[in-house]
Amino acid sequence: MMLFGPFTWLILLVFVATLLIQGWLQKTYATYSRVPNRRGLSGAETARIVLDSEGLTQVRVEPVHGTLTDHYDPLKKAVRLSEPNYASASIAALAVAAHETGHAIQDARRYAWLVVRHQLLPAAQIGSNLGPWLFIIGLMIGALGLAKLGLYLFGAAALFQLVTLPVELDASRRALKKLKELNLLSPEELPGARKVLTAAAFTYVAALAMSVAYLLQYAAILASAREE
């Protein structure tokens, strides 16, 4: 929820930037979803090849409903690809599939930022859902201590977004490295995959920027309330 304050302009600016980035991602993804890879590999086949090359034969590759709902489940040890990417033999599908296997590799190698991210997840979920409400209710009833608690909880969500960024960038780096090493994409095809992953990475930058903008907004409003 938005409260008007000195950083409202920043929130609006980041909101517009987020819309532009989402449009960029959708356009880039749509473009390379129409470009088949030369080897004719599907996203599912690509994920399997990459995982097996790392000795992660126990990690399953499964389809999941939706579009761009791709993710890695560390509890079930499963790479889940949205149905279009699971079956498609496009450059975009290979890029996304390789990215998600990057998370599986991180998990297997106990990548430090991923470990921290998992530890922050419970606090971040509580903070993103409950933090803003506690902040607003605290201000409305004059309970600044409650508002401060809400601010801290939302700060945990912002910290989670900060830690997520290096995790996602590293997964994309691993993806491009594997696509090249295993000759899953040719040198001419790799730039397309890189464009898809770059556009996706900027969505995480936008999410972090939005969290920081709200955090600054809440902190400024709380400071002003204390002065009154």
C-alpha positions as CSV (number, residue, x, y, z in Angstrom):
1,M,0.0,0.0,0.0
2,M,1.2,3.5,-0.8
3,L,1.4,6.3,1.8
4,F,2.2,9.7,0.5
5,G,5.4,11.1,1.6
6,P,8.7,12.6,0.4
7,F,9.6,9.5,-1.7
8,T,6.3,9.1,-3.5
9,W,7.9,10.5,-6.6
10,L,10.6,7.7,-6.4
11,I,7.9,5.0,-6.0
12,L,6.1,6.3,-9.1
13,L,9.3,6.4,-11.1
14,V,10.3,2.9,-10.1
15,F,6.7,1.7,-10.9
16,V,6.9,3.1,-14.4
17,A,10.4,1.6,-14.9
18,T,9.0,-1.8,-13.7
19,L,6.3,-1.7,-16.3
20,L,8.8,-0.9,-19.0
21,I,11.1,-3.7,-17.9
22,Q,8.2,-6.2,-17.8
23,G,7.3,-5.1,-21.4
24,W,10.9,-5.5,-22.4
25,L,11.0,-9.0,-20.9
26,Q,7.8,-10.1,-22.6
27,K,8.8,-8.7,-25.9
28,T,12.3,-10.4,-25.7
29,Y,10.9,-13.7,-24.5
30,A,8.2,-13.7,-27.2
31,T,10.8,-12.9,-29.9
32,Y,13.2,-15.8,-29.0
33,S,10.3,-18.1,-28.2
34,R,9.7,-18.1,-32.0
35,V,13.3,-18.9,-32.8
36,P,14.0,-22.6,-32.8
37,N,17.5,-23.8,-31.7
38,R,19.5,-25.6,-34.2
39,R,19.8,-28.9,-32.3
40,G,16.0,-29.1,-31.8
41,L,16.3,-29.6,-28.0
42,S,13.3,-28.9,-25.8
43,G,13.6,-27.0,-22.5
44,A,13.1,-30.3,-20.7
45,E,15.8,-32.1,-22.6
46,T,18.2,-29.2,-22.1
47,A,17.6,-29.2,-18.3
48,R,18.2,-32.9,-18.2
49,I,21.4,-32.7,-20.1
50,V,22.8,-29.8,-17.9
51,L,21.8,-31.6,-14.7
52,D,23.3,-34.9,-15.7
53,S,26.5,-33.1,-16.7
54,E,26.8,-31.9,-13.1
55,G,26.0,-35.3,-11.7
56,L,22.6,-34.2,-10.5
57,T,20.7,-37.2,-11.8
58,Q,18.4,-37.2,-8.8
59,V,17.0,-33.8,-9.6
60,R,13.7,-34.2,-11.5
61,V,12.6,-32.1,-14.5
62,E,8.8,-31.5,-14.4
63,P,6.2,-29.4,-16.2
64,V,4.2,-26.8,-14.4
65,H,1.1,-24.8,-15.5
66,G,1.4,-21.2,-16.6
67,T,3.7,-19.0,-18.6
68,L,7.1,-18.0,-17.1
69,T,6.2,-19.9,-13.9
70,D,9.6,-21.7,-14.2
71,H,11.4,-22.3,-10.9
72,Y,13.6,-24.7,-8.9
73,D,12.1,-26.4,-5.8
74,P,15.0,-27.0,-3.4
75,L,12.8,-29.1,-1.1
76,K,11.6,-31.5,-3.7
77,K,14.8,-31.3,-5.7
78,A,12.9,-30.5,-8.9
79,V,13.4,-28.1,-11.8
80,R,9.9,-27.1,-12.8
81,L,9.4,-25.6,-16.3
82,S,6.3,-23.8,-17.5
83,E,4.6,-26.0,-20.0
84,P,5.6,-23.8,-23.1
85,N,9.3,-23.9,-22.0
86,Y,9.1,-27.6,-21.1
87,A,8.1,-28.7,-24.5
88,S,9.4,-25.9,-26.7
89,A,12.7,-26.2,-28.7
90,S,13.1,-22.4,-28.8
91,I,16.2,-20.4,-27.8
92,A,14.1,-18.7,-25.0
93,A,13.1,-22.1,-23.6
94,L,16.7,-23.3,-23.5
95,A,17.8,-20.1,-21.8
96,V,15.1,-20.4,-19.1
97,A,15.6,-24.1,-18.6
98,A,19.4,-23.6,-18.2
99,H,18.8,-20.8,-15.7
100,E,16.6,-23.0,-13.5
101,T,19.2,-25.7,-13.6
102,G,21.6,-23.0,-12.5
103,H,19.7,-22.8,-9.2
104,A,19.9,-26.6,-8.8
105,I,23.6,-26.4,-9.2
106,Q,23.8,-23.6,-6.7
107,D,21.8,-25.8,-4.2
108,A,24.1,-28.8,-4.8
109,R,27.2,-26.7,-4.3
110,R,25.8,-24.8,-1.3
111,Y,26.2,-21.5,-3.0
112,A,26.5,-19.0,-0.1
113,W,24.0,-16.4,-1.3
114,L,21.4,-19.1,-2.0
115,V,21.8,-20.4,1.5
116,V,21.3,-16.9,3.0
117,R,18.3,-16.4,0.7
118,H,16.7,-19.6,2.0
119,Q,17.3,-18.5,5.6
120,L,15.7,-15.2,5.0
121,L,12.6,-16.5,3.2
122,P,10.3,-17.0,6.2
123,A,11.1,-13.5,7.6
124,A,10.7,-12.0,4.1
125,Q,7.3,-13.7,3.6
126,I,6.0,-12.3,6.9
127,G,7.6,-8.9,6.2
128,S,6.1,-8.4,2.8
129,N,2.6,-9.5,3.8
130,L,2.4,-8.2,7.4
131,G,4.9,-5.4,7.5
132,P,3.1,-2.7,5.6
133,W,-0.2,-3.4,7.4
134,L,1.5,-3.1,10.9
135,F,3.1,0.1,9.7
136,I,-0.1,1.7,8.5
137,I,-2.2,0.5,11.5
138,G,0.5,1.8,13.9
139,L,0.4,5.2,12.3
140,M,-3.4,5.3,12.3
141,I,-3.7,4.5,16.1
142,G,-0.6,6.5,17.1
143,A,1.3,3.3,18.1
144,L,4.7,4.3,16.7
145,G,6.3,1.2,18.2
146,L,4.0,-1.0,16.1
147,A,4.7,1.1,13.0
148,K,8.5,0.7,13.7
149,L,8.0,-3.1,13.9
150,G,6.2,-3.0,10.5
151,L,9.1,-1.0,9.1
152,Y,11.6,-3.6,10.3
153,L,9.5,-6.5,9.0
154,F,9.3,-4.8,5.6
155,G,13.1,-4.2,5.8
156,A,13.5,-8.0,6.0
157,A,11.6,-8.3,2.7
158,A,13.8,-5.7,1.1
159,L,16.9,-7.5,2.3
160,F,15.5,-10.7,0.7
161,Q,15.2,-8.9,-2.6
162,L,18.8,-7.6,-2.2
163,V,20.1,-11.2,-1.6
164,T,18.0,-12.5,-4.5
165,L,19.8,-10.4,-7.0
166,P,23.2,-12.1,-6.9
167,V,21.5,-15.5,-6.7
168,E,19.7,-14.8,-10.0
169,L,22.7,-13.3,-11.7
170,D,24.8,-16.2,-10.8
171,A,22.2,-18.7,-12.1
172,S,22.2,-16.9,-15.4
173,R,26.0,-16.9,-15.5
174,R,26.0,-20.7,-14.9
175,A,23.3,-21.1,-17.5
176,L,25.2,-19.4,-20.3
177,K,28.4,-21.2,-19.4
178,K,26.7,-24.6,-19.6
179,L,24.9,-23.8,-22.9
180,K,28.3,-22.9,-24.3
181,E,30.3,-25.8,-22.8
182,L,27.8,-28.5,-23.8
183,N,27.3,-27.0,-27.2
184,L,23.6,-26.7,-26.6
185,L,23.5,-23.4,-28.4
186,S,25.8,-22.3,-31.2
187,P,27.9,-19.1,-30.9
188,E,25.3,-17.4,-33.1
189,E,22.4,-18.4,-30.8
190,L,24.0,-17.6,-27.5
191,P,23.4,-13.8,-27.8
192,G,19.6,-14.5,-28.0
193,A,19.8,-16.5,-24.8
194,R,21.8,-13.8,-23.1
195,K,19.2,-11.2,-24.1
196,V,16.4,-13.2,-22.5
197,L,18.3,-13.7,-19.3
198,T,19.4,-10.1,-19.1
199,A,15.8,-8.9,-19.5
200,A,14.7,-11.3,-16.8
201,A,17.5,-10.1,-14.5
202,F,16.3,-6.6,-14.7
203,T,12.9,-7.6,-13.2
204,Y,14.8,-8.5,-10.0
205,V,16.6,-5.1,-10.1
206,A,13.2,-3.4,-10.4
207,A,11.8,-5.5,-7.5
208,L,14.7,-4.5,-5.3
209,A,14.4,-0.8,-6.3
210,M,10.7,-0.8,-5.5
211,S,11.3,-2.4,-2.1
212,V,14.0,0.2,-1.3
213,A,11.7,3.0,-2.4
214,Y,8.9,1.9,-0.1
215,L,11.4,1.4,2.7
216,L,12.7,4.9,2.4
217,Q,9.1,6.2,2.2
218,Y,8.1,4.4,5.4
219,A,11.2,5.5,7.2
220,A,10.6,9.1,6.3
221,I,7.0,9.0,7.3
222,L,7.8,7.4,10.6
223,A,10.5,10.0,11.3
224,S,8.0,12.8,10.5
225,A,5.4,11.2,12.8
226,R,7.9,11.2,15.7
227,E,8.6,14.9,15.3
228,E,4.9,15.8,15.5
